[in-house]
Amino acid sequence: MTLNVTKKLIKDHLVFGEMIPGNEIGLKIDQTLTQDATGTMVMLELEAMGIERAQTEASAQYVDHNLIQVDSKNPDDHLFLQSAAHRFGLYYSKPGNGVSHPVHM
């Protein structure tokens, strides 16, 4: 049976389970991308789960969404994201480096 690109990726990253539609499977994740609009919650969740370090080949935290600084909330988030990225072993992309999706590619 010929596999399409999606099925090839799943097969190559399958950790547990079988490639049968409807069945639960576990996959190895190569890379992750978080950005500042959602990254703060992700970092808090990693901390709550007791994660020490990212177990991916590459993970990056981008700051490219919440850039308007009318008060101290966005800059405070950016400092938190920078320190969390360092703590969990993620690359940190500061404001002005570009939009996360094309930069990450």
N, C-alpha and C positions, 0 to 999 in steps of 0.2 A: 504494500500500500504506500503510495506517495504521500509524504507529509507536506503540508503548506508551511510557510514561515512560522506562523504562530505555534503550530504543533511541534515543529523542530525546536523552537525555543523552550517550550514546556518540557519536552523530552530531555533536553540537555540540562535543565535546571531542576528536574524532579528529585525531591528529597524523600517523599513518601507518598503512597497512594498509587493508583493506576489511572492511566489516561482514558477513563471511561466517562462520557458525559453524565453529569449529575453526581459523580463521586467527589468527595473532598480530597484535595491533594495539598502537599506542601512543596513550596518552591524555594530555591536558593535565590536571593536577591543580590544582583551585582552592584547596582547603584541606586542611590536615592537623591532626590532633589526636594528641598523645602525652600519656601520663600517666606518673607516676613509677615505676610497676612495670615499664614497658618503655622509658621514655624514655631512661634512662641508656645502654642498649645502642644505641638509635637515634642518640643524639648521638655516641657513640664511632664508630659506623659512618659517620656523615656526615664526621667528622674523618678517618677512615681513607680515605674516598673522595676527600678533597681538596675537598669542597664548601665554597664560601666563604659563600654566603647562600642562604636558601630562595627558590625561584623561584615561590612561590605567592602568591595574593592575600592569604591569611591562614593563618598556622600558629601553633598555640599549644601550649605545654607546661604541663600541669596537674599539680599536686601534690595528689592526693586519695585515694590508695590506701595508701601506706606512711607512715602518720602516727605510729604507735606508736614512741616513742623510748626503747628500753631500753638502747641504747648510742649511739655516735656515728655509726653507719652511715647511718641515715635522714637525719639533719641534714646529714651530709657529702654525700650524694646530692643533697639539695635545693639546697645551695650550688652543686654542680657543674651541676645542671640550670638553675639561674638564670643562671650565667655562660655556659653553652652556648647557652641561648635568646638571650641578648644577642648572642653571637658570630655566630649563624646568622640573626639577624633574626626570631626568633619572639617572640610574646607570652608572658609568663610569668605564670601564675596561681598565686599562693602558697597554702599550706595554709589552709583555712578559707573559701576563696572559693566552694566548692560542688563538686558532683560534675561531672566533666568533660563527660559527654555532654549533659545538659540545659543546662549553662552555655554550652557551645560553640554550641548551636543558637541 
